[in-house]
Amino acid sequence: MSFFKKLKEKFTQQSDAVTDKFKQGLTKTRDSFTGRVNDLVARYRKVDEDFFEELEEILFQADVGYETVEQLIEELKMEVKRKNIQDPVQVQSVISEKLVDIYESKGDSNPALNIQEEGLTVILFVGVNGVGKTTTIGKLAHQLKEEGKKVILAAGDTFRAGAIEQLEVWGDRAGVEVIKQAAGSDPAAVMFDALQAAKARGADVLICDTAGRLQNKVNLMKELEKVKRVIEREVPGAPHEVLLVLDATTGQNALNQAKTFKEATNVSGIVLSKLDGTAKGGIVLAIRNELEIPVKFVGLGEKMDDLQVFDPEKYVYGLFANLIDKEPEEYSAPE
């Protein structure tokens, strides 16, 4: 059974709201990426070196990343040779399968948050200004509260104008308390107060916002280290998650940001915001493959429930939905 057939059986015939969100949220990338792949397939009668060169360019334009593209093309060539694939149409299903294989081959790909069964779970959010960090925090707080957790937010971004007020707006929307100090306060002092409040109120989860002034890289990373030391001292074993928020619309720039933060902090997961707003959704694979950090959440819209746990198969279904939905009537993919 082809991989397209498997995805069709799994998602098309048993569609759910989350799968639909991936399908809708990846429309821009799908229209761009699979549209170009379709054009490529239509122009070639056989799978040859020229075909792979053009496919490589399409993958680069989707921001899949140099290392990932090189690996994917090499594996595709081997698979085409092994299965003696002649028809370019058949390569489409193999591409989708290899994308999932690449994602899942890089160690732990479990998107589940490390929520403690007992005591306080501390989640530290990092990322540069403007990537949607505060919005993501609000949406995650809403999600956790819906699951029955008592959630508190810490307004640790004390330098950006309006950051504290923005977090309070999201706290109100999610119905959770925000611990804050005056603008310009020491972020570590805010964290200390928030940790004390969370423990005193019996909170299950404390979500901590932080500053994101990457132009002051050295100072920013020192601030993050200081914040982490306070958290570790007050809650042994914390932070239980360090989530880096990246703006998917920035493509390779997001990958560079991830490399910078990985050097300074023990990032445990990526949140890729605004994935619905870009035609370069291949950045998911570049980040995973080159940094070996799991993508834990993706932003697929503006609504409160549009922050979704990342699922590589649903992601690939979203990328190839137009082709998968018409499988197998219009063509026969490789077995």
C-alpha positions as CSV (number, residue, x, y, z in Angstrom):
1,M,0.0,0.0,0.0
2,S,1.4,3.4,-0.9
3,F,2.0,6.0,1.7
4,F,-0.7,8.2,0.1
5,K,-3.2,5.4,0.5
6,K,-2.3,5.0,4.2
7,L,-2.7,8.8,4.8
8,K,-6.0,8.7,2.9
9,E,-7.4,5.9,5.0
10,K,-6.1,7.5,8.2
11,F,-7.2,11.1,7.7
12,T,-9.5,11.5,4.7
13,Q,-11.9,8.8,5.6
14,Q,-11.8,9.6,9.3
15,S,-11.5,13.3,9.2
16,D,-11.5,15.3,12.5
17,A,-11.3,19.0,13.4
18,V,-7.5,18.9,14.1
19,T,-6.7,17.2,10.8
20,D,-8.9,19.8,9.0
21,K,-6.9,22.6,10.8
22,F,-3.6,21.2,9.4
23,K,-5.2,20.9,5.9
24,Q,-6.5,24.5,6.0
25,G,-3.5,26.0,7.8
26,L,-1.0,24.6,5.3
27,T,-3.0,25.9,2.2
28,K,-0.3,28.5,1.2
29,T,2.5,26.0,1.5
30,R,0.5,23.3,-0.3
31,D,-0.6,25.5,-3.1
32,S,3.0,26.6,-3.7
33,F,4.9,23.4,-3.0
34,T,2.6,20.7,-4.4
35,G,1.6,23.0,-7.3
36,R,5.2,23.2,-8.4
37,V,5.7,19.5,-7.9
38,N,2.6,18.8,-10.0
39,D,4.0,21.1,-12.7
40,L,7.3,19.2,-12.5
41,V,5.7,15.8,-12.8
42,A,3.6,17.0,-15.8
43,R,6.7,18.1,-17.7
44,Y,8.7,14.9,-17.3
45,R,8.1,11.5,-18.7
46,K,10.8,9.7,-16.7
47,V,12.6,10.2,-13.4
48,D,16.1,11.4,-14.3
49,E,18.9,13.7,-13.0
50,D,17.2,16.8,-14.5
51,F,14.0,15.8,-12.7
52,F,15.8,15.6,-9.4
53,E,17.6,18.9,-9.9
54,E,14.3,20.7,-10.4
55,L,12.8,18.9,-7.4
56,E,15.8,20.1,-5.3
57,E,15.1,23.7,-6.3
58,I,11.4,23.4,-5.4
59,L,12.4,22.0,-1.9
60,F,14.8,24.9,-1.4
61,Q,12.1,27.4,-2.2
62,A,9.9,25.8,0.4
63,D,12.6,26.4,3.0
64,V,13.2,22.8,3.7
65,G,16.9,23.6,4.3
66,Y,20.1,22.7,2.5
67,E,21.1,19.7,4.7
68,T,17.5,18.3,4.7
69,V,17.1,18.8,0.9
70,E,20.4,17.0,0.2
71,Q,19.4,14.1,2.5
72,L,15.9,13.9,1.0
73,I,17.1,13.9,-2.6
74,E,19.7,11.2,-1.9
75,E,17.1,9.0,-0.2
76,L,14.7,9.6,-3.0
77,K,17.2,8.5,-5.6
78,M,17.9,5.3,-3.7
79,E,14.2,4.6,-3.3
80,V,13.5,5.2,-7.0
81,K,16.4,2.9,-7.9
82,R,15.3,0.2,-5.4
83,K,11.7,0.2,-6.6
84,N,12.6,0.8,-10.2
85,I,10.2,3.8,-10.4
86,Q,10.0,5.2,-13.9
87,D,6.8,7.4,-13.7
88,P,7.5,10.8,-12.0
89,V,3.9,10.7,-10.6
90,Q,4.9,7.8,-8.4
91,V,7.7,9.9,-6.8
92,Q,5.1,12.1,-5.1
93,S,4.0,9.4,-2.6
94,V,7.7,8.5,-1.9
95,I,8.4,12.2,-1.1
96,S,5.6,12.4,1.4
97,E,6.8,9.2,3.1
98,K,10.5,10.3,3.3
99,L,9.4,13.7,4.8
100,V,7.9,11.8,7.7
101,D,10.9,9.4,7.9
102,I,13.3,12.4,8.1
103,Y,11.3,14.1,10.9
104,E,10.9,10.9,13.0
105,S,14.5,9.7,12.6
106,K,16.0,12.5,14.7
107,G,15.7,11.0,18.2
108,D,12.8,11.9,20.4
109,S,10.0,13.4,18.3
110,N,7.3,13.2,21.1
111,P,5.4,16.5,21.1
112,A,3.9,15.9,24.5
113,L,4.8,18.5,27.2
114,N,6.7,17.4,30.2
115,I,3.8,18.0,32.7
116,Q,4.6,16.8,36.2
117,E,2.2,14.4,37.8
118,E,2.6,16.1,41.2
119,G,3.8,19.6,42.1
120,L,4.4,22.6,39.9
121,T,5.4,22.4,36.2
122,V,7.4,25.4,35.0
123,I,7.4,26.2,31.3
124,L,9.8,28.8,30.1
125,F,9.1,30.6,26.8
126,V,11.9,32.2,24.8
127,G,12.2,33.9,21.4
128,V,12.8,37.2,19.8
129,N,10.3,40.0,19.8
130,G,7.5,39.9,17.3
131,V,7.3,36.1,16.7
132,G,4.0,35.6,18.5
133,K,5.4,34.5,21.9
134,T,2.9,36.2,24.1
135,T,0.0,35.1,21.9
136,T,1.3,31.5,22.0
137,I,1.5,31.7,25.8
138,G,-2.1,32.8,26.0
139,K,-3.3,30.0,23.8
140,L,-1.3,27.4,25.7
141,A,-2.7,28.7,29.0
142,H,-6.2,28.4,27.6
143,Q,-5.5,24.8,26.4
144,L,-4.1,23.7,29.7
145,K,-6.9,25.3,31.7
146,E,-9.4,23.5,29.4
147,E,-7.6,20.3,30.5
148,G,-8.4,21.1,34.1
149,K,-5.0,22.6,35.1
150,K,-4.6,25.6,37.3
151,V,-2.3,27.9,35.3
152,I,-0.5,31.1,36.3
153,L,1.5,33.4,33.9
154,A,4.7,35.3,34.8
155,A,5.2,38.6,32.9
156,G,9.0,38.3,32.6
157,D,9.3,40.5,29.5
158,T,9.7,43.7,31.4
159,F,11.5,45.7,28.8
160,R,9.4,45.7,25.6
161,A,6.8,48.5,25.6
162,G,3.4,47.1,26.2
163,A,4.6,43.5,26.8
164,I,3.1,43.2,30.3
165,E,-0.2,44.7,29.2
166,Q,-0.4,42.3,26.2
167,L,0.2,39.3,28.5
168,E,-2.5,40.6,30.8
169,V,-5.0,40.8,27.9
170,W,-4.2,37.1,27.0
171,G,-4.5,36.2,30.7
172,D,-8.0,37.7,30.8
173,R,-9.0,35.8,27.7
174,A,-7.7,32.5,29.1
175,G,-9.1,33.3,32.5
176,V,-5.7,32.9,34.3
177,E,-3.8,35.0,36.8
178,V,-0.8,37.1,35.6
179,I,2.0,37.9,38.1
180,K,3.8,41.1,37.1
181,Q,6.0,44.0,38.3
182,A,6.5,47.5,36.9
183,A,8.0,47.9,33.5
184,G,11.8,47.8,33.6
185,S,11.9,45.5,36.6
186,D,14.4,42.7,37.0
187,P,13.0,39.7,35.1
188,A,14.5,37.3,37.6
189,A,12.7,39.1,40.5
190,V,9.4,38.7,38.6
191,M,10.1,35.0,38.2
192,F,10.8,34.7,41.9
193,D,7.5,36.4,42.8
194,A,5.7,34.3,40.3
195,L,7.2,31.0,41.6
196,Q,6.2,31.9,45.2
197,A,2.7,32.8,44.1
198,A,2.3,29.6,42.0
199,K,3.4,27.5,44.9
200,A,1.2,29.4,47.4
201,R,-1.9,29.1,45.2
202,G,-1.4,25.4,44.4
203,A,-0.9,26.0,40.7
204,D,-0.3,23.1,38.4
205,V,1.6,25.1,35.7
206,L,3.5,28.3,35.7
207,I,4.2,29.7,32.2
208,C,7.0,32.3,32.0
209,D,7.3,35.0,29.4
210,T,10.8,36.4,28.8
211,A,12.5,39.3,26.9
212,G,13.5,38.8,23.3
213,R,16.0,41.6,22.4
214,L,18.3,39.6,20.1
215,Q,20.2,42.7,19.0
216,N,21.5,42.7,22.6
217,K,22.4,39.0,22.3
218,V,25.0,38.8,25.1
219,N,22.8,40.7,27.6
220,L,19.7,38.7,26.6
221,M,21.3,35.4,27.1
222,K,22.7,36.5,30.5
223,E,19.2,37.5,31.5
224,L,17.8,34.1,30.5
225,E,20.6,32.3,32.4
226,K,19.7,34.4,35.5
227,V,16.0,33.6,35.2
228,K,16.8,29.9,34.8
229,R,19.0,29.9,37.9
230,V,16.1,31.4,40.0
231,I,13.7,28.8,38.6
232,E,16.1,25.9,39.3
233,R,16.7,27.1,42.8
234,E,13.0,27.5,43.7
235,V,11.7,24.4,41.9
236,P,14.3,21.6,41.6
237,G,14.3,20.1,38.1
238,A,12.6,23.1,36.6
239,P,12.1,24.5,34.0
240,H,10.5,21.3,32.8
241,E,10.2,22.8,29.3
242,V,12.0,25.5,27.5
243,L,9.9,26.3,24.4
244,L,11.4,28.5,21.6
245,V,8.8,30.4,19.6
246,L,9.7,31.0,15.9
247,D,7.8,32.8,13.2
248,A,7.3,30.4,10.3
249,T,7.0,33.3,7.9
250,T,10.6,34.3,8.4
251,G,11.9,31.0,6.9
252,Q,15.7,30.5,7.2
253,N,15.9,33.4,9.6
254,A,13.9,31.3,12.0
255,L,16.4,28.6,11.7
256,N,19.2,31.0,12.5
257,Q,17.4,32.2,15.6
258,A,16.9,28.6,16.7
259,K,20.6,28.0,16.4
260,T,21.4,31.1,18.5
261,F,19.0,30.2,21.3
262,K,20.1,26.5,21.3
263,E,23.6,27.7,22.0
264,A,22.5,29.7,25.1
265,T,19.6,27.7,26.5
266,N,18.6,24.1,26.8
267,V,15.7,24.4,24.3
268,S,13.4,21.3,24.7
269,G,10.9,22.1,22.0
270,I,9.9,24.5,19.2
271,V,6.6,26.3,18.7
272,L,6.3,27.4,15.1
273,S,3.8,30.3,15.0
274,K,2.1,31.7,11.9
275,L,2.5,28.5,9.9
276,D,-0.8,29.3,8.2
277,G,0.6,32.6,6.9
278,T,3.6,31.2,4.9
279,A,4.2,29.4,1.7
280,K,7.5,28.2,3.2
281,G,6.2,25.6,5.6
282,G,9.2,23.3,4.8
283,I,11.0,25.2,7.6
284,V,9.5,22.6,10.0
285,L,11.7,19.9,8.5
286,A,14.8,22.1,8.4
287,I,14.5,22.9,12.1
288,R,13.9,19.3,13.1
289,N,16.6,17.8,10.9
290,E,19.3,20.3,11.5
291,L,18.8,21.1,15.2
292,E,17.2,17.8,16.3
293,I,14.7,19.7,18.4
294,P,11.1,18.5,18.3
295,V,8.4,20.8,17.0
296,K,5.9,20.6,19.8
297,F,3.2,23.1,18.6
298,V,2.3,24.9,15.4
299,G,0.1,28.0,15.0
300,L,-2.5,27.4,12.4
301,G,-4.7,30.5,12.8
302,E,-5.7,33.4,15.0
303,K,-8.4,31.7,17.2
304,M,-7.7,30.6,20.7
305,D,-7.8,26.9,19.8
306,D,-5.6,27.3,16.7
307,L,-2.4,26.3,18.6
308,Q,-2.1,22.6,17.7
309,V,0.2,19.8,18.9
310,F,2.5,19.0,16.0
311,D,1.9,15.7,14.2
312,P,4.3,14.9,11.3
313,E,1.7,12.7,9.4
314,K,-1.0,15.4,9.7
315,Y,1.6,17.9,8.5
316,V,2.4,15.8,5.5
317,Y,-1.3,15.2,4.8
318,G,-1.7,19.0,4.9
319,L,1.1,19.4,2.4
320,F,-0.2,16.8,0.0
321,A,-4.0,16.8,0.7
322,N,-5.0,17.7,-2.8
323,L,-3.1,14.7,-4.2
324,I,-4.0,12.3,-1.3
325,D,-7.7,13.1,-1.6
326,K,-7.8,12.0,-5.2
327,E,-5.7,8.8,-4.6
328,P,-6.1,6.2,-6.1
329,E,-8.7,7.1,-8.8
330,E,-6.6,9.4,-10.9
331,Y,-3.3,7.6,-10.7
332,S,-1.7,4.6,-9.1
333,A,1.1,5.3,-6.6
334,P,3.9,2.7,-6.0
335,E,3.1,-0.2,-3.7
